[in-house]
Every structure is written in structure tokens, then in C-alpha cells.
Amino acid sequence: MVFYFHTEVNGRQYTLYMGKDKMENEDLLRWAWPEDVWFHVDKLSSAHVYLRLNKGEAVSAIPTELVNQCCQLVKANSIQGCKLAAVDVVYTPYPNLKKTGDMVAGQVGFHKSKKVIKVNIEKNNEVWKKLEKTREEREVDLQSEREARDREEREDEKKRQAIIRDEEKKRIEAEKKEKQMRSYQLMDTDPHLTTSNQFENEEDAERELLDDFM
């Protein structure tokens, strides 16, 4: 079971989601999307909350309001953290999460610590209660969803590459035509250059002169 939450910030729709328990967190860890951002209460047990960014959005550009919503949700779903007036929350891009064989269920590390952002937040029940109103529980096939997403990305990349090749072909053809036009213009303006028609006219004139002498 995966819990989904929905919010709108600056006119853009966002989805937040988290697993029901630590075992489900393992599935999320395996099948989350590259554009997802992972949130967790620092040094305390808590839910693993994921924020799904829209394509092209950077972690560094996440609106402060949206960061706060994610932090309030993860704090509210921490047995210890929900009792505290303030906690530190860490978040990082999903691809920065590291899972090794010696880690227990629900435990993760990071590939690069410099990509981990830490914020201190104070309890704001109104924020997370507003998110709770959008909560929906769904049984989902996380693997199938991720594989479908990856197929779509590959198809989009193929289309993008095809467009690039087509534009490059058109550019080469345009340059070739422009080069030919410049060559023709040079022949029209240079008195020292003669065209094939000029050569033919001169040969005809020579034949006429020979005929007159014979």
C-alpha cells in the first residue's frame, strides 16, 4: 500500500508519496523515479517521503513552500519527531540514495553527502493536515510504473534524436545550396570566368569563319 498526497504550488501540481511500513520503503527505494526527491527526519525514525518533481525541475529550485510541506509530512509521520517542536529534515535527489547489502530494511546512505540538504522546521499542524485531506491509498505495481516511465523516456529520446538528425540534414542541404548560389554569382560577375554556353558560342563562331574561307 502506497499513500499519495497532492498539492499545488505556484500554479503547478505535485505528488508526494510514502510507504506504509519499512518493508514497503524498500520497494519505493528500488522503484522510485529519477526525478523524485527523498525526505527523512534526520537521525530519527520516520517515514520515507518522496516528492515527484515535474520534468526539467531542479532540486535547488524547489519552492520553499513545497519543501516545507514535504518536511511537515515527514515530521508528522515520525513517532519521535511528531512530538518535538522542531526537527531537522534531510532531503536529496533519489539517485543519490545508496543501499548496500549490509543495511537493514529502511536504512539508506548517500553517494555524495554534498547533495544532501538539511533544514530545520518547526511544527505546523495546519500544513500537514491540509495534505492529509488529499491522502489516497493505492495498491500499485511500482516496478511496472517505473518500467513504463522508462519506456516513455526512451521513446521521447528517440524522437528528439530523430528531430536533431533531420535538422542537421536540412542544415547541410541549405549550406550546400548556399555554396552553389555563391559559385553561380561569382561566375556571373567575374569577366575572367566563362560559362559552358560561352564556350559553345565561341566554337560556333570559329566554325563559321572557317566556312567563309573555304
Salt bridges, closest charged atoms under 4 A:
GLU26 OE2 - LYS99 NZ 3.03
GLU35 OE1 - ARG149 NH2 2.80
ASP36 OD1 - ARG52 NE 2.83
ASP42 OD2 - LYS118 NZ 3.18
GLU57 OE2 - ARG12 NH1 2.89
GLU132 OE2 - ARG135 NH1 3.21
GLU136 OE2 - HIS6 NE2 2.62
GLU136 OE2 - ARG138 NH1 3.47
ASP150 OD2 - ARG146 NE 3.05
ASP150 OD1 - ARG149 NH1 2.83
GLU153 OE2 - ARG149 NH2 3.04
GLU155 OE2 - LYS158 NZ 3.71
ASP156 OD2 - LYS55 NZ 3.62
GLU157 OE2 - ARG160 NH2 2.86
ASP166 OD2 - LYS170 NZ 3.36
GLU168 OE2 - ARG171 NH2 2.46
GLU175 OE2 - ARG171 NH1 2.55
GLU178 OE2 - ARG182 NH1 3.20
ASP204 OD1 - ARG207 NH2 2.17
